[in-house]
Amino acid sequence: MEIDKTKPYPVINPLECKSCSRCVVACPKQCLSIGKKLNERGYYAAEYAGTGCVGCASCFYSCPEPNAIEIHIPQKG
């Protein structure tokens, strides 16, 4: 999956994700889901659909795990 880096997008650290689904529920654009691949700790990490992120950071603020998700927002100009 190729992500358009000229638009906002979430970066999910699959090792830190604990499959709580809070980011999935919090996303107003429904562009996150729980994946089907187990991470090294035995959890199904959240995944980005590849499009739809508006950079609102609801997923970031709802996540209880430090460093599990961050939002990249490109600079204008």
PDB file of N, CA, C and O in Angstrom:
ATOM      1  N   MET A   1       0.847  -1.174   0.000  1.00  0.00           N
ATOM      2  CA  MET A   1       0.000   0.000   0.000  1.00  0.00           C
ATOM      3  C   MET A   1       0.896   1.242   0.000  1.00  0.00           C
ATOM      4  O   MET A   1       1.771   1.390   0.852  1.00  0.00           O
ATOM      5  N   GLU A   2       0.668   2.101  -0.939  1.00  0.00           N
ATOM      6  CA  GLU A   2       1.411   3.358  -1.062  1.00  0.00           C
ATOM      7  C   GLU A   2       0.607   4.476  -0.405  1.00  0.00           C
ATOM      8  O   GLU A   2      -0.554   4.697  -0.751  1.00  0.00           O
ATOM      9  N   ILE A   3       1.222   5.177   0.536  1.00  0.00           N
ATOM     10  CA  ILE A   3       0.553   6.276   1.234  1.00  0.00           C
ATOM     11  C   ILE A   3       0.960   7.591   0.589  1.00  0.00           C
ATOM     12  O   ILE A   3       2.141   7.835   0.341  1.00  0.00           O
ATOM     13  N   ASP A   4      -0.030   8.437   0.320  1.00  0.00           N
ATOM     14  CA  ASP A   4       0.222   9.772  -0.224  1.00  0.00           C
ATOM     15  C   ASP A   4       0.750  10.652   0.904  1.00  0.00           C
ATOM     16  O   ASP A   4      -0.009  11.078   1.775  1.00  0.00           O
ATOM     17  N   LYS A   5       2.041  10.918   0.885  1.00  0.00           N
ATOM     18  CA  LYS A   5       2.679  11.671   1.967  1.00  0.00           C
ATOM     19  C   LYS A   5       2.515  13.172   1.838  1.00  0.00           C
ATOM     20  O   LYS A   5       3.093  13.928   2.619  1.00  0.00           O
ATOM     21  N   THR A   6       1.731  13.617   0.860  1.00  0.00           N
ATOM     22  CA  THR A   6       1.411  15.036   0.760  1.00  0.00           C
ATOM     23  C   THR A   6       0.161  15.351   1.572  1.00  0.00           C
ATOM     24  O   THR A   6      -0.235  16.511   1.684  1.00  0.00           O
ATOM     25  N   LYS A   7      -0.457  14.324   2.137  1.00  0.00           N
ATOM     26  CA  LYS A   7      -1.650  14.468   2.970  1.00  0.00           C
ATOM     27  C   LYS A   7      -1.357  13.876   4.345  1.00  0.00           C
ATOM     28  O   LYS A   7      -0.425  13.085   4.484  1.00  0.00           O
ATOM     29  N   PRO A   8      -2.138  14.246   5.369  1.00  0.00           N
ATOM     30  CA  PRO A   8      -1.926  13.666   6.700  1.00  0.00           C
ATOM     31  C   PRO A   8      -2.121  12.149   6.671  1.00  0.00           C
ATOM     32  O   PRO A   8      -2.922  11.626   5.897  1.00  0.00           O
ATOM     33  N   TYR A   9      -1.370  11.457   7.532  1.00  0.00           N
ATOM     34  CA  TYR A   9      -1.538  10.013   7.647  1.00  0.00           C
ATOM     35  C   TYR A   9      -1.025   9.536   9.004  1.00  0.00           C
ATOM     36  O   TYR A   9      -0.082  10.109   9.548  1.00  0.00           O
ATOM     37  N   PRO A  10      -1.643   8.489   9.551  1.00  0.00           N
ATOM     38  CA  PRO A  10      -1.156   7.944  10.812  1.00  0.00           C
ATOM     39  C   PRO A  10      -0.031   6.940  10.566  1.00  0.00           C
ATOM     40  O   PRO A  10      -0.009   6.242   9.553  1.00  0.00           O
ATOM     41  N   VAL A  11       0.885   6.888  11.504  1.00  0.00           N
ATOM     42  CA  VAL A  11       1.939   5.876  11.489  1.00  0.00           C
ATOM     43  C   VAL A  11       1.740   5.043  12.744  1.00  0.00           C
ATOM     44  O   VAL A  11       1.828   5.552  13.861  1.00  0.00           O
ATOM     45  N   ILE A  12       1.474   3.774  12.553  1.00  0.00           N
ATOM     46  CA  ILE A  12       1.198   2.869  13.668  1.00  0.00           C
ATOM     47  C   ILE A  12       2.406   1.979  13.892  1.00  0.00           C
ATOM     48  O   ILE A  12       2.906   1.341  12.965  1.00  0.00           O
ATOM     49  N   ASN A  13       2.865   1.944  15.124  1.00  0.00           N
ATOM     50  CA  ASN A  13       3.956   1.057  15.507  1.00  0.00           C
ATOM     51  C   ASN A  13       3.323  -0.274  15.911  1.00  0.00           C
ATOM     52  O   ASN A  13       2.786  -0.381  17.014  1.00  0.00           O
ATOM     53  N   PRO A  14       3.373  -1.290  15.048  1.00  0.00           N
ATOM     54  CA  PRO A  14       2.662  -2.530  15.334  1.00  0.00           C
ATOM     55  C   PRO A  14       3.150  -3.244  16.601  1.00  0.00           C
ATOM     56  O   PRO A  14       2.384  -3.979  17.224  1.00  0.00           O
ATOM     57  N   LEU A  15       4.395  -3.041  16.982  1.00  0.00           N
ATOM     58  CA  LEU A  15       4.901  -3.681  18.196  1.00  0.00           C
ATOM     59  C   LEU A  15       4.266  -3.105  19.454  1.00  0.00           C
ATOM     60  O   LEU A  15       4.091  -3.824  20.438  1.00  0.00           O
ATOM     61  N   GLU A  16       3.924  -1.837  19.441  1.00  0.00           N
ATOM     62  CA  GLU A  16       3.351  -1.174  20.615  1.00  0.00           C
ATOM     63  C   GLU A  16       1.828  -1.271  20.692  1.00  0.00           C
ATOM     64  O   GLU A  16       1.258  -1.089  21.768  1.00  0.00           O
ATOM     65  N   CYS A  17       1.161  -1.554  19.579  1.00  0.00           N
ATOM     66  CA  CYS A  17      -0.305  -1.623  19.544  1.00  0.00           C
ATOM     67  C   CYS A  17      -0.799  -2.858  20.300  1.00  0.00           C
ATOM     68  O   CYS A  17      -0.267  -3.955  20.128  1.00  0.00           O
ATOM     69  N   LYS A  18      -1.820  -2.668  21.137  1.00  0.00           N
ATOM     70  CA  LYS A  18      -2.371  -3.760  21.940  1.00  0.00           C
ATOM     71  C   LYS A  18      -3.803  -4.133  21.535  1.00  0.00           C
ATOM     72  O   LYS A  18      -4.516  -4.769  22.312  1.00  0.00           O
ATOM     73  N   SER A  19      -4.222  -3.750  20.347  1.00  0.00           N
ATOM     74  CA  SER A  19      -5.530  -4.133  19.799  1.00  0.00           C
ATOM     75  C   SER A  19      -6.717  -3.659  20.621  1.00  0.00           C
ATOM     76  O   SER A  19      -7.747  -4.334  20.647  1.00  0.00           O
ATOM     77  N   CYS A  20      -6.609  -2.538  21.281  1.00  0.00           N
ATOM     78  CA  CYS A  20      -7.726  -2.076  22.116  1.00  0.00           C
ATOM     79  C   CYS A  20      -8.864  -1.496  21.287  1.00  0.00           C
ATOM     80  O   CYS A  20      -9.986  -1.379  21.781  1.00  0.00           O
ATOM     81  N   SER A  21      -8.600  -1.135  20.051  1.00  0.00           N
ATOM     82  CA  SER A  21      -9.572  -0.582  19.100  1.00  0.00           C
ATOM     83  C   SER A  21     -10.021   0.844  19.409  1.00  0.00           C
ATOM     84  O   SER A  21     -10.930   1.349  18.750  1.00  0.00           O
ATOM     85  N   ARG A  22      -9.420   1.494  20.373  1.00  0.00           N
ATOM     86  CA  ARG A  22      -9.829   2.869  20.683  1.00  0.00           C
ATOM     87  C   ARG A  22      -9.589   3.802  19.501  1.00  0.00           C
ATOM     88  O   ARG A  22     -10.407   4.683  19.236  1.00  0.00           O
ATOM     89  N   CYS A  23      -8.490   3.621  18.796  1.00  0.00           N
ATOM     90  CA  CYS A  23      -8.207   4.469  17.638  1.00  0.00           C
ATOM     91  C   CYS A  23      -9.223   4.227  16.528  1.00  0.00           C
ATOM     92  O   CYS A  23      -9.645   5.164  15.849  1.00  0.00           O
ATOM     93  N   VAL A  24      -9.607   2.984  16.348  1.00  0.00           N
ATOM     94  CA  VAL A  24     -10.587   2.634  15.311  1.00  0.00           C
ATOM     95  C   VAL A  24     -11.921   3.313  15.599  1.00  0.00           C
ATOM     96  O   VAL A  24     -12.539   3.882  14.699  1.00  0.00           O
ATOM     97  N   VAL A  25     -12.361   3.256  16.841  1.00  0.00           N
ATOM     98  CA  VAL A  25     -13.622   3.873  17.243  1.00  0.00           C
ATOM     99  C   VAL A  25     -13.535   5.394  17.168  1.00  0.00           C
ATOM    100  O   VAL A  25     -14.507   6.049  16.793  1.00  0.00           O
ATOM    101  N   ALA A  26     -12.388   5.961  17.518  1.00  0.00           N
ATOM    102  CA  ALA A  26     -12.221   7.417  17.569  1.00  0.00           C
ATOM    103  C   ALA A  26     -12.106   8.069  16.193  1.00  0.00           C
ATOM    104  O   ALA A  26     -12.389   9.259  16.057  1.00  0.00           O
ATOM    105  N   CYS A  27     -11.707   7.335  15.194  1.00  0.00           N
ATOM    106  CA  CYS A  27     -11.468   7.917  13.870  1.00  0.00           C
ATOM    107  C   CYS A  27     -12.779   8.337  13.211  1.00  0.00           C
ATOM    108  O   CYS A  27     -13.617   7.487  12.907  1.00  0.00           O
ATOM    109  N   PRO A  28     -12.969   9.653  12.984  1.00  0.00           N
ATOM    110  CA  PRO A  28     -14.218  10.111  12.376  1.00  0.00           C
ATOM    111  C   PRO A  28     -14.337   9.736  10.901  1.00  0.00           C
ATOM    112  O   PRO A  28     -15.443   9.732  10.359  1.00  0.00           O
ATOM    113  N   LYS A  29     -13.240   9.426  10.251  1.00  0.00           N
ATOM    114  CA  LYS A  29     -13.247   9.069   8.833  1.00  0.00           C
ATOM    115  C   LYS A  29     -13.222   7.558   8.604  1.00  0.00           C
ATOM    116  O   LYS A  29     -13.251   7.099   7.462  1.00  0.00           O
ATOM    117  N   GLN A  30     -13.168   6.794   9.682  1.00  0.00           N
ATOM    118  CA  GLN A  30     -13.181   5.331   9.636  1.00  0.00           C
ATOM    119  C   GLN A  30     -12.104   4.770   8.701  1.00  0.00           C
ATOM    120  O   GLN A  30     -12.363   3.878   7.893  1.00  0.00           O
ATOM    121  N   CYS A  31     -10.895   5.315   8.831  1.00  0.00           N
ATOM    122  CA  CYS A  31      -9.811   4.841   7.971  1.00  0.00           C
ATOM    123  C   CYS A  31      -8.827   3.939   8.709  1.00  0.00           C
ATOM    124  O   CYS A  31      -7.764   3.612   8.181  1.00  0.00           O
ATOM    125  N   LEU A  32      -9.180   3.535   9.937  1.00  0.00           N
ATOM    126  CA  LEU A  32      -8.363   2.590  10.696  1.00  0.00           C
ATOM    127  C   LEU A  32      -9.169   1.329  10.962  1.00  0.00           C
ATOM    128  O   LEU A  32     -10.394   1.366  11.070  1.00  0.00           O
ATOM    129  N   SER A  33      -8.464   0.224  11.065  1.00  0.00           N
ATOM    130  CA  SER A  33      -9.105  -1.044  11.409  1.00  0.00           C
ATOM    131  C   SER A  33      -8.090  -1.905  12.144  1.00  0.00           C
ATOM    132  O   SER A  33      -6.891  -1.628  12.122  1.00  0.00           O
ATOM    133  N   ILE A  34      -8.576  -2.939  12.788  1.00  0.00           N
ATOM    134  CA  ILE A  34      -7.672  -3.890  13.430  1.00  0.00           C
ATOM    135  C   ILE A  34      -7.245  -4.890  12.373  1.00  0.00           C
ATOM    136  O   ILE A  34      -8.080  -5.475  11.682  1.00  0.00           O
ATOM    137  N   GLY A  35      -5.938  -5.082  12.253  1.00  0.00           N
ATOM    138  CA  GLY A  35      -5.394  -5.961  11.227  1.00  0.00           C
ATOM    139  C   GLY A  35      -5.613  -7.435  11.524  1.00  0.00           C
ATOM    140  O   GLY A  35      -6.196  -7.801  12.544  1.00  0.00           O
ATOM    141  N   LYS A  36      -5.141  -8.258  10.628  1.00  0.00           N
ATOM    142  CA  LYS A  36      -5.308  -9.699  10.743  1.00  0.00           C
ATOM    143  C   LYS A  36      -3.985 -10.414  10.996  1.00  0.00           C
ATOM    144  O   LYS A  36      -3.925 -11.643  11.017  1.00  0.00           O
ATOM    145  N   LYS A  37      -2.914  -9.621  11.190  1.00  0.00           N
ATOM    146  CA  LYS A  37      -1.588 -10.198  11.409  1.00  0.00           C
ATOM    147  C   LYS A  37      -1.158  -9.954  12.855  1.00  0.00           C
ATOM    148  O   LYS A  37      -1.186  -8.822  13.338  1.00  0.00           O
ATOM    149  N   LEU A  38      -0.758 -11.031  13.542  1.00  0.00           N
ATOM    150  CA  LEU A  38      -0.290 -10.905  14.922  1.00  0.00           C
ATOM    151  C   LEU A  38       1.068 -10.224  14.972  1.00  0.00           C
ATOM    152  O   LEU A  38       1.939 -10.481  14.142  1.00  0.00           O
ATOM    153  N   ASN A  39       1.236  -9.341  15.970  1.00  0.00           N
ATOM    154  CA  ASN A  39       2.555  -8.753  16.168  1.00  0.00           C
ATOM    155  C   ASN A  39       3.382  -9.673  17.070  1.00  0.00           C
ATOM    156  O   ASN A  39       2.909 -10.736  17.472  1.00  0.00           O
ATOM    157  N   GLU A  40       4.599  -9.274  17.383  1.00  0.00           N
ATOM    158  CA  GLU A  40       5.502 -10.109  18.168  1.00  0.00           C
ATOM    159  C   GLU A  40       5.002 -10.373  19.589  1.00  0.00           C
ATOM    160  O   GLU A  40       5.439 -11.321  20.242  1.00  0.00           O
ATOM    161  N   ARG A  41       4.085  -9.531  20.059  1.00  0.00           N
ATOM    162  CA  ARG A  41       3.551  -9.683  21.415  1.00  0.00           C
ATOM    163  C   ARG A  41       2.201 -10.394  21.441  1.00  0.00           C
ATOM    164  O   ARG A  41       1.593 -10.534  22.502  1.00  0.00           O
ATOM    165  N   GLY A  42       1.734 -10.839  20.287  1.00  0.00           N
ATOM    166  CA  GLY A  42       0.506 -11.611  20.222  1.00  0.00           C
ATOM    167  C   GLY A  42      -0.761 -10.807  20.062  1.00  0.00           C
ATOM    168  O   GLY A  42      -1.847 -11.303  20.361  1.00  0.00           O
ATOM    169  N   TYR A  43      -0.651  -9.571  19.595  1.00  0.00           N
ATOM    170  CA  TYR A  43      -1.816  -8.716  19.368  1.00  0.00           C
ATOM    171  C   TYR A  43      -1.991  -8.458  17.874  1.00  0.00           C
ATOM    172  O   TYR A  43      -1.030  -8.499  17.106  1.00  0.00           O
ATOM    173  N   TYR A  44      -3.224  -8.195  17.481  1.00  0.00           N
ATOM    174  CA  TYR A  44      -3.511  -7.773  16.117  1.00  0.00           C
ATOM    175  C   TYR A  44      -3.442  -6.250  16.095  1.00  0.00           C
ATOM    176  O   TYR A  44      -4.311  -5.577  16.648  1.00  0.00           O
ATOM    177  N   ALA A  45      -2.419  -5.717  15.463  1.00  0.00           N
ATOM    178  CA  ALA A  45      -2.190  -4.273  15.457  1.00  0.00           C
ATOM    179  C   ALA A  45      -3.169  -3.556  14.534  1.00  0.00           C
ATOM    180  O   ALA A  45      -3.636  -4.114  13.541  1.00  0.00           O
ATOM    181  N   ALA A  46      -3.466  -2.311  14.882  1.00  0.00           N
ATOM    182  CA  ALA A  46      -4.310  -1.463  14.037  1.00  0.00           C
ATOM    183  C   ALA A  46      -3.585  -1.186  12.729  1.00  0.00           C
ATOM    184  O   ALA A  46      -2.356  -1.196  12.664  1.00  0.00           O
ATOM    185  N   GLU A  47      -4.376  -0.938  11.688  1.00  0.00           N
ATOM    186  CA  GLU A  47      -3.816  -0.640  10.373  1.00  0.00           C
ATOM    187  C   GLU A  47      -4.550   0.545   9.752  1.00  0.00           C
ATOM    188  O   GLU A  47      -5.739   0.759   9.988  1.00  0.00           O
ATOM    189  N   TYR A  48      -3.819   1.295   8.965  1.00  0.00           N
ATOM    190  CA  TYR A  48      -4.379   2.425   8.220  1.00  0.00           C
ATOM    191  C   TYR A  48      -4.822   1.942   6.846  1.00  0.00           C
ATOM    192  O   TYR A  48      -4.115   1.164   6.205  1.00  0.00           O
ATOM    193  N   ALA A  49      -5.972   2.389   6.395  1.00  0.00           N
ATOM    194  CA  ALA A  49      -6.521   1.970   5.098  1.00  0.00           C
ATOM    195  C   ALA A  49      -5.705   2.513   3.925  1.00  0.00           C
ATOM    196  O   ALA A  49      -5.797   1.994   2.812  1.00  0.00           O
ATOM    197  N   GLY A  50      -4.913   3.549   4.167  1.00  0.00           N
ATOM    198  CA  GLY A  50      -4.097   4.118   3.107  1.00  0.00           C
ATOM    199  C   GLY A  50      -4.603   5.449   2.582  1.00  0.00           C
ATOM    200  O   GLY A  50      -3.855   6.201   1.958  1.00  0.00           O
ATOM    201  N   THR A  51      -5.885   5.744   2.837  1.00  0.00           N
ATOM    202  CA  THR A  51      -6.473   7.025   2.440  1.00  0.00           C
ATOM    203  C   THR A  51      -7.523   7.425   3.465  1.00  0.00           C
ATOM    204  O   THR A  51      -8.009   6.601   4.238  1.00  0.00           O
ATOM    205  N   GLY A  52      -7.858   8.703   3.453  1.00  0.00           N
ATOM    206  CA  GLY A  52      -8.965   9.181   4.279  1.00  0.00           C
ATOM    207  C   GLY A  52      -8.576   9.979   5.504  1.00  0.00           C
ATOM    208  O   GLY A  52      -9.422  10.684   6.056  1.00  0.00           O
ATOM    209  N   CYS A  53      -7.341   9.902   5.952  1.00  0.00           N
ATOM    210  CA  CYS A  53      -6.925  10.626   7.155  1.00  0.00           C
ATOM    211  C   CYS A  53      -6.969  12.135   6.910  1.00  0.00           C
ATOM    212  O   CYS A  53      -6.508  12.623   5.878  1.00  0.00           O
ATOM    213  N   VAL A  54      -7.529  12.861   7.873  1.00  0.00           N
ATOM    214  CA  VAL A  54      -7.580  14.319   7.785  1.00  0.00           C
ATOM    215  C   VAL A  54      -6.661  14.989   8.804  1.00  0.00           C
ATOM    216  O   VAL A  54      -6.619  16.216   8.892  1.00  0.00           O
ATOM    217  N   GLY A  55      -5.932  14.192   9.569  1.00  0.00           N
ATOM    218  CA  GLY A  55      -4.981  14.736  10.525  1.00  0.00           C
ATOM    219  C   GLY A  55      -5.590  15.261  11.806  1.00  0.00           C
ATOM    220  O   GLY A  55      -4.977  16.095  12.471  1.00  0.00           O
ATOM    221  N   CYS A  56      -6.767  14.806  12.174  1.00  0.00           N
ATOM    222  CA  CYS A  56      -7.452  15.318  13.367  1.00  0.00           C
ATOM    223  C   CYS A  56      -6.800  14.841  14.672  1.00  0.00           C
ATOM    224  O   CYS A  56      -6.987  15.462  15.718  1.00  0.00           O
ATOM    225  N   ALA A  57      -6.044  13.753  14.615  1.00  0.00           N
ATOM    226  CA  ALA A  57      -5.324  13.175  15.750  1.00  0.00           C
ATOM    227  C   ALA A  57      -6.226  12.554  16.812  1.00  0.00           C
ATOM    228  O   ALA A  57      -5.775  12.315  17.933  1.00  0.00           O
ATOM    229  N   SER A  58      -7.477  12.290  16.489  1.00  0.00           N
ATOM    230  CA  SER A  58      -8.363  11.607  17.447  1.00  0.00           C
ATOM    231  C   SER A  58      -7.800  10.239  17.816  1.00  0.00           C
ATOM    232  O   SER A  58      -7.895   9.818  18.969  1.00  0.00           O
ATOM    233  N   CYS A  59      -7.223   9.554  16.854  1.00  0.00           N
ATOM    234  CA  CYS A  59      -6.636   8.238  17.126  1.00  0.00           C
ATOM    235  C   CYS A  59      -5.464   8.370  18.106  1.00  0.00           C
ATOM    236  O   CYS A  59      -5.341   7.584  19.046  1.00  0.00           O
ATOM    237  N   PHE A  60      -4.623   9.352  17.880  1.00  0.00           N
ATOM    238  CA  PHE A  60      -3.470   9.589  18.745  1.00  0.00           C
ATOM    239  C   PHE A  60      -3.894   9.859  20.184  1.00  0.00           C
ATOM    240  O   PHE A  60      -3.346   9.274  21.118  1.00  0.00           O
ATOM    241  N   TYR A  61      -4.870  10.744  20.362  1.00  0.00           N
ATOM    242  CA  TYR A  61      -5.301  11.115  21.703  1.00  0.00           C
ATOM    243  C   TYR A  61      -6.088  10.019  22.404  1.00  0.00           C
ATOM    244  O   TYR A  61      -6.136   9.996  23.634  1.00  0.00           O
ATOM    245  N   SER A  62      -6.700   9.118  21.663  1.00  0.00           N
ATOM    246  CA  SER A  62      -7.466   8.042  22.283  1.00  0.00           C
ATOM    247  C   SER A  62      -6.602   6.832  22.637  1.00  0.00           C
ATOM    248  O   SER A  62      -7.031   5.972  23.406  1.00  0.00           O
ATOM    249  N   CYS A  63      -5.413   6.759  22.093  1.00  0.00           N
ATOM    250  CA  CYS A  63      -4.534   5.594  22.307  1.00  0.00           C
ATOM    251  C   CYS A  63      -3.868   5.639  23.680  1.00  0.00           C
ATOM    252  O   CYS A  63      -3.224   6.631  24.024  1.00  0.00           O
ATOM    253  N   PRO A  64      -4.020   4.566  24.470  1.00  0.00           N
ATOM    254  CA  PRO A  64      -3.395   4.531  25.797  1.00  0.00           C
ATOM    255  C   PRO A  64      -1.923   4.111  25.779  1.00  0.00           C
ATOM    256  O   PRO A  64      -1.247   4.199  26.804  1.00  0.00           O
ATOM    257  N   GLU A  65      -1.427   3.664  24.645  1.00  0.00           N
ATOM    258  CA  GLU A  65      -0.057   3.171  24.564  1.00  0.00           C
ATOM    259  C   GLU A  65       0.904   4.239  24.040  1.00  0.00           C
ATOM    260  O   GLU A  65       0.736   4.729  22.923  1.00  0.00           O
ATOM    261  N   PRO A  66       1.895   4.596  24.829  1.00  0.00           N
ATOM    262  CA  PRO A  66       2.884   5.574  24.344  1.00  0.00           C
ATOM    263  C   PRO A  66       3.609   5.031  23.111  1.00  0.00           C
ATOM    264  O   PRO A  66       3.989   3.861  23.073  1.00  0.00           O
ATOM    265  N   ASN A  67       3.790   5.857  22.141  1.00  0.00           N
ATOM    266  CA  ASN A  67       4.536   5.527  20.921  1.00  0.00           C
ATOM    267  C   ASN A  67       3.861   4.516  20.010  1.00  0.00           C
ATOM    268  O   ASN A  67       4.513   3.998  19.103  1.00  0.00           O
ATOM    269  N   ALA A  68       2.587   4.214  20.210  1.00  0.00           N
ATOM    270  CA  ALA A  68       1.911   3.252  19.340  1.00  0.00           C
ATOM    271  C   ALA A  68       1.407   3.898  18.054  1.00  0.00           C
ATOM    272  O   ALA A  68       1.329   3.237  17.018  1.00  0.00           O
ATOM    273  N   ILE A  69       1.066   5.181  18.114  1.00  0.00           N
ATOM    274  CA  ILE A  69       0.541   5.847  16.923  1.00  0.00           C
ATOM    275  C   ILE A  69       0.958   7.313  16.932  1.00  0.00           C
ATOM    276  O   ILE A  69       0.998   7.961  17.978  1.00  0.00           O
ATOM    277  N   GLU A  70       1.262   7.808  15.758  1.00  0.00           N
ATOM    278  CA  GLU A  70       1.564   9.230  15.598  1.00  0.00           C
ATOM    279  C   GLU A  70       0.965   9.688  14.276  1.00  0.00           C
ATOM    280  O   GLU A  70       0.701   8.877  13.388  1.00  0.00           O
ATOM    281  N   ILE A  71       0.756  10.965  14.156  1.00  0.00           N
ATOM    282  CA  ILE A  71       0.167  11.532  12.947  1.00  0.00           C
ATOM    283  C   ILE A  71       1.221  12.373  12.235  1.00  0.00           C
ATOM    284  O   ILE A  71       1.845  13.247  12.837  1.00  0.00           O
ATOM    285  N   HIS A  72       1.404  12.105  10.978  1.00  0.00           N
ATOM    286  CA  HIS A  72       2.308  12.909  10.154  1.00  0.00           C
ATOM    287  C   HIS A  72       1.459  13.881   9.351  1.00  0.00           C
ATOM    288  O   HIS A  72       0.559  13.480   8.613  1.00  0.00           O
ATOM    289  N   ILE A  73       1.758  15.155   9.505  1.00  0.00           N
ATOM    290  CA  ILE A  73       1.057  16.198   8.770  1.00  0.00           C
ATOM    291  C   ILE A  73       2.091  16.963   7.953  1.00  0.00           C
ATOM    292  O   ILE A  73       2.999  17.567   8.523  1.00  0.00           O
ATOM    293  N   PRO A  74       1.969  16.946   6.635  1.00  0.00           N
ATOM    294  CA  PRO A  74       2.962  17.623   5.798  1.00  0.00           C
ATOM    295  C   PRO A  74       2.917  19.132   5.985  1.00  0.00           C
ATOM    296  O   PRO A  74       1.870  19.714   6.265  1.00  0.00           O
ATOM    297  N   GLN A  75       4.091  19.749   5.823  1.00  0.00           N
ATOM    298  CA  GLN A  75       4.168  21.195   5.910  1.00  0.00           C
ATOM    299  C   GLN A  75       3.612  21.818   4.658  1.00  0.00           C
ATOM    300  O   GLN A  75       3.733  21.266   3.565  1.00  0.00           O
ATOM    301  N   LYS A  76       3.010  22.957   4.823  1.00  0.00           N
ATOM    302  CA  LYS A  76       2.492  23.702   3.665  1.00  0.00           C
ATOM    303  C   LYS A  76       3.603  24.613   3.149  1.00  0.00           C
ATOM    304  O   LYS A  76       4.423  25.117   3.916  1.00  0.00           O
ATOM    305  N   GLY A  77       3.609  24.804   1.888  1.00  0.00           N
ATOM    306  CA  GLY A  77       4.544  25.761   1.354  1.00  0.00           C
ATOM    307  C   GLY A  77       5.380  25.232   0.304  1.00  0.00           C
ATOM    308  O   GLY A  77       6.222  25.950  -0.236  1.00  0.00           O
TER     309      GLY A  77
END
